[in-house]
Amino acid sequence: MSQDSPRAGRGCAAAVPEGLYQPPPVVEVPKEGGSPVARFTGEDGRECVFRFEELPLPGMHLDFAYALGVRIGPGGGCRTQRAASGQWQSIKRFLLLLDRLPVPPQRVEDLRARHLERYLMSRRETCSEKSARRDLQGLLRIVRALPGQDRLDRTAADFAGQRGHGVDAQQEMRPGYSDREFQAVMAAARSDVAAIRDRLAAGESLLRRFLEAPDSLTLAEREQGVRLEAMARTGRVQVDYRGLSAGEYPAACYAQARQLFVIDPDLAPLLIYAAGLSGRNPETLKELPAEHRLLEERAVAVTLTKRRRGKANSRASVHWSVDPDRDLRTMGSFYLLLHRMMARSRAFSHTASVWSIWAGSGRGGARHAATAGHCGPFDAELARKLKLRAWADGHGLVGDDGAPLEMLVTRMKKTVEARTAKRVGGHLPSARLTNTAQTSFAHYLRADRSSANGPPTC
């Protein structure tokens, strides 16, 4: 440890840099002219850059950039990359909508209430009423942060300040799955997870046999063993392209990579099964750390992240039981299985997350060339497309109404909450998993008919 930077402790003040600290600006305006740029850094370290040069109506760029800076800056209400991107999307959709008008406004002084109402109507055309009002709410937060509020037209300012534009908290919410639907989803996910586990075990077995006794293998197995050994050593996928056309190269790369590494299509069943076992929300599961403690082979201790509790309470340690003989039975055993299956990829991606995959030979491979194509799939952003609908359709999952099943990880959490409440006779203080009894009822159990008789009581 350096002697120049004394470590803070009891009775010792923390080291403070000399001089006046000036934080980097959230909004940057090029000195040579041009559109502003807003930069965001979340509490989790994820960053994003918003460039206004991509948007029309340049006369509004500086004002909306300032308002965005207020929302995503240190004193704003956006603490995560997803929240900041939502504010940016509100501005982007609004300016694109205004640009399509016969006479678009050119400055914020030209905005009227009818422009904001038109935005709500346009959102209703592509999403539900609840989502449309939520999007309007996001836009109005930006409008209320515009500099020089006295410059706004009275109708626009009054509309932005009115109450009643938001989403009613008591609106009908999407329920969890029925027992039949939940069992069908878990059975499909379990079969996929078992296939992934067995596939990787077969690749590891062939690699081990090649290293220990290559003479016992056939010629084809030895050739495959050579490729697997190079993959294990370098992380780069080794493919025999002989006899393949150029269009068959990507499929051949994935077929080879999946012998030792988890790949993108594997994420959907793995995440769904984790939600069904743990009852945790998708954001928490996507940020599962690789660091853990194994307690006498009976439990695993993991520190989880749950940012909705606020910065001071965003970390919590959980203890999941471990079944040494059945790695798909408990969440602790499944977590350790995830850790083993992605260990090779994690050695190249250097991610702190338990999730690590081979990202592909196309754009993903170019983006992660320094790590041989490996990455933590949720390191850059949590909103990675998992193609859950395609996964559910591929397994022929249908709802109780006979229609194709809508596959959402959030509904898996609601289902686990409801099933836990049923097991304890509806006593919600005993049934709560990750929230207070009041929060569990309001956000997860109210839509479930078996527990919608009223708020919880102690």
VOPAGU-2260 file (C-alpha; in pm, 1 decimal, decimal comma):
REM VOPAGU-2260
SITE   aa  ch    i         X         Y         Z
SITE  MET   A    0       0,0       0,0       0,0
SITE  SER   A    1     130,3     344,3     -88,7
SITE  GLN   A    2     247,5     560,4     201,7
SITE  ASP   A    3     143,5     876,2      15,5
SITE  SER   A    4    -229,6     800,4      48,8
SITE  PRO   A    5    -311,8     727,1     414,0
SITE  ARG   A    6    -604,2     495,0     459,0
SITE  ALA   A    7    -909,2     632,3     635,1
SITE  GLY   A    8   -1016,5     464,0     956,9
SITE  ARG   A    9   -1161,7     532,1    1297,3
SITE  GLY   A   10   -1022,3     863,2    1418,1
SITE  CYS   A   11    -855,0     933,0    1082,4
SITE  ALA   A   12    -998,8    1170,7     827,4
SITE  ALA   A   13   -1025,2    1054,1     468,5
SITE  ALA   A   14    -769,4    1190,0     225,2
SITE  VAL   A   15    -902,6    1494,2      40,1
SITE  PRO   A   16    -746,4    1614,4    -285,6
SITE  GLU   A   17    -605,8    1964,3    -282,3
SITE  GLY   A   18    -767,9    2244,9    -472,5
SITE  LEU   A   19   -1126,3    2303,7    -581,2
SITE  TYR   A   20   -1295,1    1996,3    -727,6
SITE  GLN   A   21   -1480,3    2064,4   -1049,4
SITE  PRO   A   22   -1687,2    1766,2   -1169,4
SITE  PRO   A   23   -1689,7    1701,7   -1542,8
SITE  PRO   A   24   -1985,8    1866,3   -1715,8
SITE  VAL   A   25   -2282,2    1647,0   -1802,2
SITE  VAL   A   26   -2354,3    1846,8   -2119,8
SITE  GLU   A   27   -2074,7    1941,6   -2357,3
SITE  VAL   A   28   -2117,8    2200,6   -2631,7
SITE  PRO   A   29   -1848,8    2199,0   -2902,4
SITE  LYS   A   30   -1655,4    2527,7   -2910,1
SITE  GLU   A   31   -1645,9    2520,5   -3288,3
SITE  GLY   A   32   -2022,1    2493,7   -3298,0
SITE  GLY   A   33   -2250,9    2200,2   -3350,3
SITE  SER   A   34   -2497,1    2001,3   -3144,9
SITE  PRO   A   35   -2441,3    1931,0   -2775,7
SITE  VAL   A   36   -2350,2    1594,9   -2624,8
SITE  ALA   A   37   -2479,1    1462,0   -2290,7
SITE  ARG   A   38   -2282,7    1200,7   -2097,3
SITE  PHE   A   39   -2420,1     980,4   -1823,4
SITE  THR   A   40   -2241,8     762,5   -1567,3
SITE  GLY   A   41   -2467,9     553,7   -1345,7
SITE  GLU   A   42   -2412,8     443,2    -990,5
SITE  ASP   A   43   -2333,5      96,0   -1124,1
SITE  GLY   A   44   -2057,0     233,5   -1349,8
SITE  ARG   A   45   -2247,3     183,6   -1676,8
SITE  GLU   A   46   -2210,8     476,2   -1912,6
SITE  CYS   A   47   -2386,2     610,8   -2219,2
SITE  VAL   A   48   -2348,5     908,9   -2449,7
SITE  PHE   A   49   -2640,5    1098,2   -2607,4
SITE  ARG   A   50   -2561,6    1295,5   -2922,2
SITE  PHE   A   51   -2814,5    1556,4   -3029,4
SITE  GLU   A   52   -2669,3    1576,1   -3380,2
SITE  GLU   A   53   -2880,4    1267,4   -3452,1
SITE  LEU   A   54   -3203,2    1462,9   -3394,4
SITE  PRO   A   55   -3394,4    1718,6   -3602,8
SITE  LEU   A   56   -3491,8    2073,4   -3500,0
SITE  PRO   A   57   -3144,6    2203,0   -3398,8
SITE  GLY   A   58   -3298,4    2517,6   -3251,1
SITE  MET   A   59   -3420,9    2310,0   -2957,1
SITE  HIS   A   60   -3107,7    2103,6   -2902,1
SITE  LEU   A   61   -2936,4    2321,5   -2643,1
SITE  ASP   A   62   -3247,8    2365,8   -2426,8
SITE  PHE   A   63   -3336,6    1997,2   -2430,2
SITE  ALA   A   64   -2972,3    1903,3   -2369,7
SITE  TYR   A   65   -2971,6    2121,7   -2059,2
SITE  ALA   A   66   -3298,3    1966,1   -1939,5
SITE  LEU   A   67   -3157,9    1618,2   -2001,5
SITE  GLY   A   68   -2846,5    1712,9   -1805,6
SITE  VAL   A   69   -3063,4    1814,5   -1511,2
SITE  ARG   A   70   -3242,5    1478,1   -1520,0
SITE  ILE   A   71   -2935,5    1254,7   -1562,9
SITE  GLY   A   72   -2685,0    1463,9   -1368,0
SITE  PRO   A   73   -2573,0    1402,6   -1007,6
SITE  GLY   A   74   -2878,4    1580,8    -867,5
SITE  GLY   A   75   -3128,9    1430,2   -1108,5
SITE  GLY   A   76   -3366,3    1142,0   -1067,2
SITE  CYS   A   77   -3192,4     900,3   -1305,3
SITE  ARG   A   78   -2941,9     670,6   -1138,5
SITE  THR   A   79   -2922,0     385,0   -1387,8
SITE  GLN   A   80   -2839,3     357,3   -1754,9
SITE  ARG   A   81   -3187,8     233,2   -1832,5
SITE  ALA   A   82   -3353,6     533,7   -1667,7
SITE  ALA   A   83   -3124,7     778,0   -1849,2
SITE  SER   A   84   -3188,0     605,7   -2182,9
SITE  GLY   A   85   -3562,1     631,8   -2118,2
SITE  GLN   A   86   -3533,6    1009,7   -2080,7
SITE  TRP   A   87   -3329,3    1028,3   -2400,2
SITE  GLN   A   88   -3587,9     821,9   -2588,5
SITE  SER   A   89   -3861,4    1060,9   -2474,4
SITE  ILE   A   90   -3672,8    1356,9   -2622,1
SITE  LYS   A   91   -3589,6    1165,5   -2938,5
SITE  ARG   A   92   -3948,3    1053,7   -3003,0
SITE  PHE   A   93   -4083,9    1401,2   -2927,6
SITE  LEU   A   94   -3850,4    1588,9   -3163,7
SITE  LEU   A   95   -3903,6    1333,6   -3440,6
SITE  LEU   A   96   -4279,7    1374,0   -3397,2
SITE  LEU   A   97   -4256,7    1752,9   -3411,5
SITE  ASP   A   98   -4037,9    1735,9   -3722,2
SITE  ARG   A   99   -4313,4    1548,8   -3907,9
SITE  LEU   A  100   -4568,1    1826,4   -3848,6
SITE  PRO   A  101   -4661,6    2053,0   -4143,4
SITE  VAL   A  102   -4526,2    2353,1   -3950,3
SITE  PRO   A  103   -4289,3    2221,6   -3682,6
SITE  PRO   A  104   -4189,2    2448,0   -3393,3
SITE  GLN   A  105   -3829,3    2563,1   -3415,1
SITE  ARG   A  106   -3771,0    2683,0   -3058,5
SITE  VAL   A  107   -3901,1    2590,5   -2714,9
SITE  GLU   A  108   -4094,6    2919,8   -2716,1
SITE  ASP   A  109   -4302,8    2775,3   -2999,7
SITE  LEU   A  110   -4414,7    2468,2   -2803,3
SITE  ARG   A  111   -4786,0    2448,0   -2726,4
SITE  ALA   A  112   -5003,3    2214,9   -2521,3
SITE  ARG   A  113   -5132,5    2057,6   -2842,1
SITE  HIS   A  114   -4779,5    1935,4   -2918,7
SITE  LEU   A  115   -4766,1    1750,9   -2587,2
SITE  GLU   A  116   -5115,5    1610,8   -2640,1
SITE  ARG   A  117   -5016,9    1492,4   -2985,7
SITE  TYR   A  118   -4721,6    1309,8   -2831,4
SITE  LEU   A  119   -4959,3    1119,6   -2602,7
SITE  MET   A  120   -5183,8    1030,4   -2896,3
SITE  SER   A  121   -4888,2     907,6   -3101,8
SITE  ARG   A  122   -4772,5     682,9   -2818,1
SITE  ARG   A  123   -5123,2     535,8   -2787,1
SITE  GLU   A  124   -5094,0     416,9   -3147,3
SITE  THR   A  125   -4799,6     188,5   -3069,5
SITE  CYS   A  126   -4837,5      88,6   -2703,1
SITE  SER   A  127   -5090,3      45,7   -2425,5
SITE  GLU   A  128   -5256,9     331,6   -2241,0
SITE  LYS   A  129   -5044,1     265,3   -1934,5
SITE  SER   A  130   -4719,9     273,1   -2134,3
SITE  ALA   A  131   -4832,3     583,2   -2327,0
SITE  ARG   A  132   -4902,3     775,5   -2006,5
SITE  ARG   A  133   -4572,7     661,7   -1857,8
SITE  ASP   A  134   -4393,7     792,2   -2168,8
SITE  LEU   A  135   -4579,8    1123,2   -2139,7
SITE  GLN   A  136   -4474,4    1144,4   -1777,5
SITE  GLY   A  137   -4111,7    1105,6   -1881,2
SITE  LEU   A  138   -4142,8    1381,5   -2139,4
SITE  LEU   A  139   -4312,1    1620,9   -1897,7
SITE  ARG   A  140   -4024,7    1578,6   -1651,6
SITE  ILE   A  141   -3795,9    1700,8   -1928,5
SITE  VAL   A  142   -4026,9    1990,7   -2016,9
SITE  ARG   A  143   -4040,2    2103,3   -1654,3
SITE  ALA   A  144   -3657,9    2104,8   -1647,6
SITE  LEU   A  145   -3620,0    2324,2   -1957,1
SITE  PRO   A  146   -3420,6    2640,3   -1878,2
SITE  GLY   A  147   -3611,2    2966,1   -1859,7
SITE  GLN   A  148   -3956,1    2835,2   -1779,1
SITE  ASP   A  149   -4093,9    3184,7   -1828,6
SITE  ARG   A  150   -4013,3    3147,0   -2198,6
SITE  LEU   A  151   -4261,4    2861,3   -2233,6
SITE  ASP   A  152   -4606,2    2931,2   -2371,7
SITE  ARG   A  153   -4866,1    2945,6   -2096,4
SITE  THR   A  154   -5065,3    2653,4   -2239,8
SITE  ALA   A  155   -4758,5    2427,0   -2252,7
SITE  ALA   A  156   -4646,1    2524,9   -1902,5
SITE  ASP   A  157   -4996,2    2470,4   -1761,1
SITE  PHE   A  158   -5025,0    2130,9   -1931,4
SITE  ALA   A  159   -4687,4    2019,8   -1796,9
SITE  GLY   A  160   -4783,2    2128,7   -1445,6
SITE  GLN   A  161   -5126,4    1965,4   -1440,3
SITE  ARG   A  162   -5183,4    1655,0   -1233,7
SITE  GLY   A  163   -5346,7    1344,4   -1372,7
SITE  HIS   A  164   -5115,4    1274,5   -1665,8
SITE  GLY   A  165   -4939,4     990,4   -1487,2
SITE  VAL   A  166   -5018,6     623,0   -1448,0
SITE  ASP   A  167   -5279,6     522,9   -1192,6
SITE  ALA   A  168   -5110,7     290,6    -944,5
SITE  GLN   A  169   -5437,7      96,7    -907,8
SITE  GLN   A  170   -5471,2      19,7   -1278,3
SITE  GLU   A  171   -5507,0    -343,4   -1372,2
SITE  MET   A  172   -5166,0    -506,2   -1367,2
SITE  ARG   A  173   -5036,4    -812,0   -1549,4
SITE  PRO   A  174   -5069,6   -1119,9   -1323,6
SITE  GLY   A  175   -4827,9   -1406,7   -1281,4
SITE  TYR   A  176   -4866,1   -1744,9   -1447,2
SITE  SER   A  177   -5110,9   -2012,5   -1342,5
SITE  ASP   A  178   -4977,2   -2329,2   -1185,1
SITE  ARG   A  179   -5007,8   -2513,4   -1516,8
SITE  GLU   A  180   -4834,2   -2236,7   -1711,4
SITE  PHE   A  181   -4556,9   -2205,1   -1453,1
SITE  GLN   A  182   -4490,6   -2579,3   -1450,2
SITE  ALA   A  183   -4479,6   -2586,6   -1831,6
SITE  VAL   A  184   -4232,1   -2294,8   -1842,0
SITE  MET   A  185   -4010,3   -2448,8   -1574,9
SITE  ALA   A  186   -4015,1   -2789,5   -1746,7
SITE  ALA   A  187   -3910,7   -2633,9   -2078,4
SITE  ALA   A  188   -3638,2   -2424,5   -1913,8
SITE  ARG   A  189   -3514,6   -2720,8   -1711,6
SITE  SER   A  190   -3479,4   -2935,2   -2023,9
SITE  ASP   A  191   -3280,5   -2661,5   -2197,3
SITE  VAL   A  192   -3057,7   -2602,9   -1894,4
SITE  ALA   A  193   -2989,2   -2975,9   -1864,8
SITE  ALA   A  194   -2902,4   -2987,7   -2236,3
SITE  ILE   A  195   -2660,1   -2693,8   -2196,2
SITE  ARG   A  196   -2499,2   -2859,9   -1894,1
SITE  ASP   A  197   -2463,3   -3195,5   -2072,4
SITE  ARG   A  198   -2331,4   -3030,7   -2389,4
SITE  LEU   A  199   -2054,2   -2850,0   -2203,7
SITE  ALA   A  200   -1975,6   -3159,5   -1997,0
SITE  ALA   A  201   -1932,0   -3359,8   -2317,9
SITE  GLY   A  202   -1692,9   -3100,5   -2458,3
SITE  GLU   A  203   -1493,1   -3092,5   -2134,6
SITE  SER   A  204   -1479,7   -3473,2   -2130,2
SITE  LEU   A  205   -1343,1   -3490,8   -2484,7
SITE  LEU   A  206   -1084,7   -3222,2   -2406,0
SITE  ARG   A  207    -974,5   -3408,1   -2093,2
SITE  ARG   A  208    -943,2   -3739,3   -2280,2
SITE  PHE   A  209    -742,9   -3567,4   -2554,3
SITE  LEU   A  210    -499,6   -3422,3   -2301,3
SITE  GLU   A  211    -464,3   -3740,9   -2098,0
SITE  ALA   A  212    -481,1   -4020,7   -2357,5
SITE  PRO   A  213    -493,4   -3893,0   -2718,4
SITE  ASP   A  214    -408,6   -4236,4   -2858,1
SITE  SER   A  215    -738,4   -4374,2   -2730,1
SITE  LEU   A  216    -936,6   -4136,8   -2954,5
SITE  THR   A  217   -1042,7   -4178,5   -3313,6
SITE  LEU   A  218    -894,0   -3954,7   -3582,5
SITE  ALA   A  219   -1201,3   -3730,2   -3586,0
SITE  GLU   A  220   -1197,2   -3702,8   -3205,7
SITE  ARG   A  221    -827,7   -3612,8   -3205,6
SITE  GLU   A  222    -886,4   -3338,0   -3462,4
SITE  GLN   A  223   -1169,6   -3204,4   -3251,6
SITE  GLY   A  224    -949,9   -3233,7   -2941,7
SITE  VAL   A  225    -683,4   -3017,3   -3105,7
SITE  ARG   A  226    -942,2   -2747,8   -3172,7
SITE  LEU   A  227   -1084,0   -2768,4   -2819,9
SITE  GLU   A  228    -736,0   -2743,5   -2666,8
SITE  ALA   A  229    -664,0   -2428,2   -2867,7
SITE  MET   A  230   -1001,5   -2282,9   -2768,6
SITE  ALA   A  231    -941,5   -2355,0   -2400,3
SITE  ARG   A  232    -594,9   -2197,1   -2417,3
SITE  THR   A  233    -669,6   -1886,8   -2625,2
SITE  GLY   A  234   -1046,7   -1842,5   -2600,3
SITE  ARG   A  235   -1068,4   -1813,4   -2979,2
SITE  VAL   A  236   -1305,5   -2044,3   -3161,4
SITE  GLN   A  237   -1128,6   -2291,4   -3390,9
SITE  VAL   A  238   -1333,7   -2410,3   -3690,0
SITE  ASP   A  239   -1259,4   -2651,5   -3970,1
SITE  TYR   A  240   -1391,8   -2458,6   -4269,5
SITE  ARG   A  241   -1311,5   -2727,9   -4524,0
SITE  GLY   A  242   -1610,6   -2802,4   -4742,7
SITE  LEU   A  243   -1816,2   -2510,6   -4608,9
SITE  SER   A  244   -1949,5   -2216,5   -4804,7
SITE  ALA   A  245   -1903,1   -1862,8   -4672,4
SITE  GLY   A  246   -2267,5   -1849,7   -4565,6
SITE  GLU   A  247   -2216,5   -2150,2   -4340,4
SITE  TYR   A  248   -1926,3   -1998,5   -4146,8
SITE  PRO   A  249   -2129,9   -1828,0   -3867,1
SITE  ALA   A  250   -2329,2   -2142,9   -3789,5
SITE  ALA   A  251   -2008,3   -2346,3   -3783,2
SITE  CYS   A  252   -1851,6   -2097,5   -3539,8
SITE  TYR   A  253   -2146,1   -2120,7   -3302,0
SITE  ALA   A  254   -2152,6   -2499,5   -3330,3
SITE  GLN   A  255   -1786,4   -2512,2   -3230,4
SITE  ALA   A  256   -1804,6   -2244,4   -2959,3
SITE  ARG   A  257   -2093,3   -2414,4   -2782,3
SITE  GLN   A  258   -1872,5   -2715,2   -2707,6
SITE  LEU   A  259   -1689,4   -2522,9   -2432,9
SITE  PHE   A  260   -1868,2   -2189,4   -2389,9
SITE  VAL   A  261   -2213,8   -2060,0   -2312,8
SITE  ILE   A  262   -2351,3   -1861,3   -2607,5
SITE  ASP   A  263   -2619,8   -1596,7   -2651,0
SITE  PRO   A  264   -2920,5   -1828,6   -2715,0
SITE  ASP   A  265   -2846,2   -2006,6   -2386,3
SITE  LEU   A  266   -2922,0   -1696,8   -2179,5
SITE  ALA   A  267   -3302,5   -1713,9   -2211,8
SITE  PRO   A  268   -3358,0   -2055,0   -2046,3
SITE  LEU   A  269   -3083,8   -1993,7   -1789,6
SITE  LEU   A  270   -3235,0   -1662,8   -1676,5
SITE  ILE   A  271   -3591,6   -1796,1   -1677,9
SITE  TYR   A  272   -3494,8   -2097,0   -1468,4
SITE  ALA   A  273   -3303,5   -1876,2   -1224,3
SITE  ALA   A  274   -3612,8   -1656,3   -1181,8
SITE  GLY   A  275   -3834,1   -1959,0   -1122,2
SITE  LEU   A  276   -3601,3   -2099,2    -857,7
SITE  SER   A  277   -3512,3   -1777,3    -674,8
SITE  GLY   A  278   -3814,6   -1549,4    -716,7
SITE  ARG   A  279   -3581,3   -1256,3    -785,7
SITE  ASN   A  280   -3644,1    -981,0   -1038,0
SITE  PRO   A  281   -3452,5    -988,8   -1369,0
SITE  GLU   A  282   -3230,6    -689,0   -1286,7
SITE  THR   A  283   -3100,6    -858,7    -972,9
SITE  LEU   A  284   -3039,9   -1187,2   -1155,3
SITE  LYS   A  285   -2856,0   -1016,0   -1440,2
SITE  GLU   A  286   -2615,5    -864,5   -1188,5
SITE  LEU   A  287   -2532,5   -1189,0   -1008,9
SITE  PRO   A  288   -2164,8   -1162,0    -909,2
SITE  ALA   A  289   -1907,8   -1433,7    -962,2
SITE  GLU   A  290   -1772,6   -1378,6    -612,1
SITE  HIS   A  291   -1934,9   -1600,7    -350,0
SITE  ARG   A  292   -1865,8   -1803,9     -37,0
SITE  LEU   A  293   -1940,5   -2173,4      -5,2
SITE  LEU   A  294   -2051,5   -2265,8     346,7
SITE  GLU   A  295   -1967,7   -2627,5     435,2
SITE  GLU   A  296   -2095,8   -2750,1      97,3
SITE  ARG   A  297   -2449,6   -2683,0     219,6
SITE  ALA   A  298   -2511,6   -2322,3     124,4
SITE  VAL   A  299   -2365,7   -2049,1     -91,0
SITE  ALA   A  300   -2352,0   -1684,4      20,6
SITE  VAL   A  301   -2392,5   -1424,5    -255,0
SITE  THR   A  302   -2418,2   -1045,3    -238,4
SITE  LEU   A  303   -2708,4    -929,1    -453,0
SITE  THR   A  304   -2782,4    -587,4    -601,4
SITE  LYS   A  305   -3129,0    -436,6    -577,9
SITE  ARG   A  306   -3112,7     -71,0    -676,3
SITE  ARG   A  307   -3480,6      10,0    -621,8
SITE  ARG   A  308   -3416,9      10,5    -248,1
SITE  GLY   A  309   -3197,5     318,9    -282,0
SITE  LYS   A  310   -2823,2     360,9    -286,0
SITE  ALA   A  311   -2777,5     297,7      87,1
SITE  ASN   A  312   -2963,3     -36,2      79,5
SITE  SER   A  313   -2882,7    -159,2    -269,8
SITE  ARG   A  314   -2670,4    -453,5    -149,9
SITE  ALA   A  315   -2792,2    -754,9      41,3
SITE  SER   A  316   -2634,6   -1092,1     120,0
SITE  VAL   A  317   -2842,8   -1403,9      66,1
SITE  HIS   A  318   -2777,6   -1766,2     152,7
SITE  TRP   A  319   -2903,0   -2023,9     -95,1
SITE  SER   A  320   -2908,3   -2391,6      -2,3
SITE  VAL   A  321   -2698,4   -2635,2    -202,7
SITE  ASP   A  322   -2793,2   -2990,5    -300,6
SITE  PRO   A  323   -2463,8   -3160,2    -397,2
SITE  ASP   A  324   -2639,4   -3437,9    -587,9
SITE  ARG   A  325   -2893,2   -3234,6    -787,5
SITE  ASP   A  326   -2764,4   -2912,2    -939,0
SITE  LEU   A  327   -3106,3   -2810,0   -1078,1
SITE  ARG   A  328   -3300,2   -2852,7    -754,6
SITE  THR   A  329   -3207,0   -2546,4    -549,3
SITE  MET   A  330   -3097,3   -2194,5    -637,7
SITE  GLY   A  331   -2765,1   -2243,9    -459,3
SITE  SER   A  332   -2681,9   -2551,1    -666,4
SITE  PHE   A  333   -2796,6   -2378,2    -984,5
SITE  TYR   A  334   -2582,0   -2071,1    -907,2
SITE  LEU   A  335   -2276,0   -2294,5    -867,0
SITE  LEU   A  336   -2365,0   -2465,6   -1196,3
SITE  LEU   A  337   -2378,0   -2126,6   -1370,6
SITE  HIS   A  338   -2040,7   -2043,1   -1216,2
SITE  ARG   A  339   -1883,4   -2364,0   -1349,5
SITE  MET   A  340   -2036,4   -2349,5   -1696,0
SITE  MET   A  341   -1915,9   -1994,5   -1762,4
SITE  ALA   A  342   -1580,1   -2017,5   -1585,0
SITE  ARG   A  343   -1379,4   -2064,4   -1906,9
SITE  SER   A  344   -1541,4   -1767,3   -2076,6
SITE  ARG   A  345   -1504,1   -1555,8   -1763,6
SITE  ALA   A  346   -1127,8   -1615,1   -1769,0
SITE  PHE   A  347   -1114,2   -1424,5   -2101,0
SITE  SER   A  348   -1386,4   -1162,2   -2050,9
SITE  HIS   A  349   -1255,9   -1069,7   -1701,9
SITE  THR   A  350   -1608,4    -979,1   -1595,1
SITE  ALA   A  351   -1700,9    -965,4   -1227,8
SITE  SER   A  352   -2041,9   -1110,4   -1313,3
SITE  VAL   A  353   -2124,4   -1479,8   -1302,8
SITE  TRP   A  354   -2260,5   -1435,5   -1657,4
SITE  SER   A  355   -2004,1   -1463,6   -1937,7
SITE  ILE   A  356   -2060,2   -1579,6   -2295,5
SITE  TRP   A  357   -1889,6   -1606,7   -2629,7
SITE  ALA   A  358   -2044,4   -1310,3   -2811,0
SITE  GLY   A  359   -2020,2   -1434,0   -3169,9
SITE  SER   A  360   -1802,1   -1406,1   -3473,8
SITE  GLY   A  361   -1979,6   -1107,8   -3631,8
SITE  ARG   A  362   -2032,3    -766,0   -3478,6
SITE  GLY   A  363   -2001,4    -909,1   -3128,9
SITE  GLY   A  364   -1665,2   -1062,7   -3211,2
SITE  ALA   A  365   -1532,9    -735,0   -3350,3
SITE  ARG   A  366   -1653,0    -539,6   -3048,0
SITE  HIS   A  367   -1487,3    -784,1   -2808,7
SITE  ALA   A  368   -1179,2    -866,9   -3012,7
SITE  ALA   A  369    -949,5    -790,8   -2718,6
SITE  THR   A  370   -1118,6   -1064,7   -2513,5
SITE  ALA   A  371   -1135,3   -1321,4   -2796,9
SITE  GLY   A  372   -1507,6   -1251,2   -2841,9
SITE  HIS   A  373   -1603,8   -1313,2   -2479,3
SITE  CYS   A  374   -1803,0   -1066,7   -2270,6
SITE  GLY   A  375   -2028,7   -1024,6   -1972,4
SITE  PRO   A  376   -2362,5   -1000,6   -2157,2
SITE  PHE   A  377   -2512,3    -758,3   -1905,4
SITE  ASP   A  378   -2201,3    -553,3   -1825,1
SITE  ALA   A  379   -2259,0    -275,6   -2078,6
SITE  GLU   A  380   -2636,5    -264,6   -2033,0
SITE  LEU   A  381   -2902,6    -473,8   -1865,4
SITE  ALA   A  382   -3149,7    -441,5   -2153,4
SITE  ARG   A  383   -2997,6    -716,1   -2368,2
SITE  LYS   A  384   -3247,5    -875,7   -2606,4
SITE  LEU   A  385   -3305,8   -1234,0   -2495,2
SITE  LYS   A  386   -3574,7   -1324,8   -2752,7
SITE  LEU   A  387   -3799,9   -1474,1   -2487,6
SITE  ARG   A  388   -4099,7   -1486,7   -2721,7
SITE  ALA   A  389   -3907,3   -1692,0   -2976,0
SITE  TRP   A  390   -3791,3   -1924,1   -2697,2
SITE  ALA   A  391   -4148,2   -1976,7   -2572,4
SITE  ASP   A  392   -4279,4   -2029,9   -2926,0
SITE  GLY   A  393   -4000,9   -2280,0   -2992,2
SITE  HIS   A  394   -4124,9   -2489,3   -2699,7
SITE  GLY   A  395   -4489,6   -2454,1   -2798,9
SITE  LEU   A  396   -4586,7   -2289,0   -2471,4
SITE  VAL   A  397   -4948,3   -2173,1   -2458,5
SITE  GLY   A  398   -5149,5   -1994,8   -2194,0
SITE  ASP   A  399   -5466,8   -2113,9   -2029,7
SITE  ASP   A  400   -5660,8   -1923,3   -2295,3
SITE  GLY   A  401   -5499,7   -2129,0   -2572,0
SITE  ALA   A  402   -5299,1   -1834,9   -2711,7
SITE  PRO   A  403   -4917,9   -1834,8   -2733,2
SITE  LEU   A  404   -4776,1   -1769,3   -2388,3
SITE  GLU   A  405   -4634,9   -1423,2   -2320,9
SITE  MET   A  406   -4291,5   -1492,7   -2172,8
SITE  LEU   A  407   -4170,2   -1234,3   -1920,6
SITE  VAL   A  408   -3918,1   -1285,7   -1642,1
SITE  THR   A  409   -4109,9   -1033,8   -1427,5
SITE  ARG   A  410   -4416,0   -1258,3   -1443,2
SITE  MET   A  411   -4201,8   -1548,1   -1319,6
SITE  LYS   A  412   -4118,8   -1343,9   -1008,3
SITE  LYS   A  413   -4486,9   -1262,0    -951,4
SITE  THR   A  414   -4571,8   -1629,6    -982,9
SITE  VAL   A  415   -4313,2   -1731,3    -724,7
SITE  GLU   A  416   -4441,0   -1461,8    -486,8
SITE  ALA   A  417   -4799,7   -1587,7    -526,5
SITE  ARG   A  418   -4704,6   -1954,1    -484,6
SITE  THR   A  419   -4507,4   -1872,0    -170,7
SITE  ALA   A  420   -4805,0   -1680,1     -28,6
SITE  LYS   A  421   -5031,1   -1978,4     -91,4
SITE  ARG   A  422   -4794,3   -2214,1      88,1
SITE  VAL   A  423   -4815,7   -2009,2     407,7
SITE  GLY   A  424   -5191,7   -1967,9     392,2
SITE  GLY   A  425   -5186,2   -1610,0     261,0
SITE  HIS   A  426   -4999,1   -1462,5     558,1
SITE  LEU   A  427   -4797,3   -1213,3     355,5
SITE  PRO   A  428   -4553,4   -1102,3     628,7
SITE  SER   A  429   -4435,8   -1464,6     636,6
SITE  ALA   A  430   -4448,5   -1507,5     260,0
SITE  ARG   A  431   -4247,4   -1203,5     151,6
SITE  LEU   A  432   -3928,6   -1287,9     -35,0
SITE  THR   A  433   -3750,7    -968,2    -129,5
SITE  ASN   A  434   -3979,7    -680,8     -22,6
SITE  THR   A  435   -4198,3    -566,9     262,3
SITE  ALA   A  436   -4540,2    -728,3     285,9
SITE  GLN   A  437   -4706,3    -406,9     163,6
SITE  THR   A  438   -4479,0    -381,8    -141,7
SITE  SER   A  439   -4522,4    -751,5    -223,1
SITE  PHE   A  440   -4899,5    -710,2    -222,5
SITE  ALA   A  441   -4911,1    -381,0    -414,7
SITE  HIS   A  442   -4671,8    -477,2    -693,4
SITE  TYR   A  443   -4676,2    -857,2    -715,1
SITE  LEU   A  444   -4977,7   -1017,0    -545,6
SITE  ARG   A  445   -5265,6    -775,7    -601,1
SITE  ALA   A  446   -5329,3    -914,7    -950,1
SITE  ASP   A  447   -5336,6   -1272,3    -819,9
SITE  ARG   A  448   -5693,2   -1378,3    -740,0
SITE  SER   A  449   -5591,2   -1599,2    -448,9
SITE  SER   A  450   -5428,9   -1307,4    -262,9
SITE  ALA   A  451   -5630,2   -1006,8    -384,8
SITE  ASN   A  452   -5868,7    -997,0     -87,0
SITE  GLY   A  453   -5700,7    -693,6      62,7
SITE  PRO   A  454   -5372,3    -550,4     185,0
SITE  PRO   A  455   -5159,6    -763,2     416,0
SITE  THR   A  456   -5202,2    -762,2     788,9
SITE  CYS   A  457   -4961,9    -873,3    1058,1
